[in-house]
Amino acid sequence: MIKSIQSIFKIPDLKNRILFTIGILVLYRVGCHLPTPGINAAALTEWFSAQSRNSLFGLYDIFTGGALSRAAVFGLGIMPYISASIVIQLLGAVIPYFQRLQKEGEEGRKKINQLTRYGTVFIASMQALGASVFLQSLPPTQSGLAAVPHPGMAFRLMVMVTMCAGTVLIMWMGEQITERGIGNGISIIIFTGIVDRFPTALFDELQQLIGGNRLFLLEMFVFAVLFMIIIGVVLVTEGTRKIPVQYAKRVIGRKMYGGQATYIPIRVSGFGVMAIIFAQSLMFVPQTVRQFFPNSEFVQNILSYFDLSSPIYWFFYAILILFFTYFYAAIAFNPVDVAENMRKQGGFIPGVRPGKKTADYIDHVLSRIMLPAAVFFAFIAIMPFFVSKYFNLTRSFSQFFGGTSILIMVGVALDTLQQIESHLLMRHYDGFMKTGRIRGRR
């Protein structure tokens, strides 16, 4: 491992890519702490810490690395771009125009990227407008501070311009990391926002231990559970179902093509993160609505059943994750298109007839591996609420025991490690894993 890390700085191109990525991430974190003009940051932080921890705003704040609770220039984060990408992907499943773009190769991909950017600007503008209205509607804090000292149309316009420009800049940063950095720019930005909270959460938990509020053996058991969860997430993230594919031999001119055996990799965790995000967004809606009706006893009593510590909340949360795992898999992965492409290229699955039989077989395999994966994702999603309630952990620390946080952290870390590994192996250096070493090297 140490030799592999040293090898990174022996390759000028790889070293420059890593330093470039770090520089972009530093600028991103600076933007997450620059407050939007016209906002009292102290009042906003006090309100978020007291009210919206269990709401949809709290979920959004996790992905922005705390920038939303500060109403920073990068307060919207990269989520408008993610939302626009999801919308374009969903439209590709139902609208023929987007289906044609997906099949047009490089030109179609450029057009889709352009539409995604336009959609990002539109969604960011609407979300910034909603954020400005929301900020103006906040009541004064207990200390008498107002989040927006001077509300009005000028304030709304300023928030829209500032936050929308911040989102576009983040989108550009992600593209730069993908092209000139170590790749996966958007994912690395989200990863940075989530990891930013881990040192503070860990320090708070250690303070509880030092202060005598935690038993040492119980704390060691908690960290052992966290370690086992990370191992389980790594195994599931790396888990792949390989469907064997054989290509028939074809003679074109004087050359023979095909005849090789390959496989279609279907990752077990390919749809888990999106399923949890969809389910979590819906399950946070009751708590968000609850905050807008503080004086209604009927609303408070009904929505109290959807509190994060309630088993009813856990049950519906798990059901939604199961549903969205299959729903998103059906949209993002089309067995009919895969089977048709295989047929055009002369490929077939041994023992399965080309065409509809192949599509049915791929769909059957996908359905079988989705069930245990969806159950695992539901377990991971519920784990933070479980450990927070029964182990009395701080909410900031318990969120790293599961949910989108642990899945994104592990997934992006593994992808980044593989990117660096490929650069090392391409230049005949040993990688981070023994299985990645080049055989026969002297």
Phi, psi and omega in degrees: 000315180296318179296323179294320178295320177295326180294332180301318184276000173270349180254107185304317183295314180293319178298318179294322178296317181292316179295323177297317179298315179298319178298317178297319181293325176297316177298322179297316180292328176296317178295334179286349179248359177275115184287147174290137181301144177090009184238137174274101186296324181296317179294320180294318178298320179296319181292316181298318182292334183263333191244311197259019182297325184255023183248180178296330177293324177295320177297315180297324181295331178296316183287337178267004179067032180084002182291328181292318180293341176264354186052048183281174178300323177264033186297328179278344179065207180264002186297324174302323177293318177298317179297317179296320179296319179294317179298315179297321180293319178293321178295329178294344180270346186232339184251124183301325182301314180288330176295321178293321179298321180293338182259002184267010175073222185296319180295318177296322179295321178296319179295319178296319178297321179295315178296324178296321178294317177299317178297325178297316179298317181295311181295319179297322179295317179293319179292323178294321176297315177298322179295321179294318177295319179297317181295322179292333183275354182292133177287161176300148179286177180297334178274003177087011181272142176257135181295324180237100182296327184230079180288165178149180182295324179297322178295317180298315181296320180294319178295318180299312182295316185293308184289324178294318177296324177297318179295317178298321178294320177296319178300317177296319178300317179298319178294324179293321177296322179294318184276317187248352179256217183262012175091170179054049187300313182297316180296321180293325178294316177297318179301318180296319179296324180284315183294334181304331183273345187295314180302318179295317179296319179294320179296319178298320180292321178293327176296323176297322179291315180294325180285358178087007179276354179231142172279140184297315181295322178294322179294320177295322178295321179297316179292327176295320177297317178299319179296318179293323178296318179297318178299315179298319179294321178297315181297317181289322180297322181275350181293131182222134174264116183261117177265117183293141180227133178243133179255132181289153179282136179228139179254117179239109185070238178255007182247150179251128180244157177082196180089353181269160178253136177218198181205160175260113180276126175243110183284135182296324184265017187296336186235005187290317183297315181295324178298317180292320179297315178299312182295318181294323178298318179290321184286340177275349180299314179303317180292326177293317178296323181301326182287340180273354178231062184291338183262359180267110181293325180296313180296319181296320181291318181293312185282351177294337178291344180257024173293151185299334181269003182272134176299333177296318177299315181299318183296308181294326177298315180295319179298317179295324178294318176301316182295311185289334176297313178288323181296311182290327177296322180293330181275316187280337183232115183252104180298330181295316178295320179297315180296322180292318177296321177298317182296319180294329182267006178078022180260155179205156175271125181305127179087000182234132180288143179296161177094228185296323180298321178294317178298318178295322180293315179297319178296323179294317178296317180298318180295323181291320182278342180288327184296304177297326178295317180295321177296319178296317180295322177297320178296315179296322182292325182279336186307316179301320179292324181294311182290329178293325183277316188265341176251000175056042178275159175293147184297324181294327181275325183292337181293342179274003177272358180174199180071198181294331184300306185291324181293317179291317181301310182293315182298313181291321179299317179293318179296319179295319178298320179292326177297313179294322179300318181295322177295320180294313182292328180294334180254020173066035171254156176290141178274191180281339184246144181297326180291345182268359181286148181283126180283146176082005179285137180263000000 
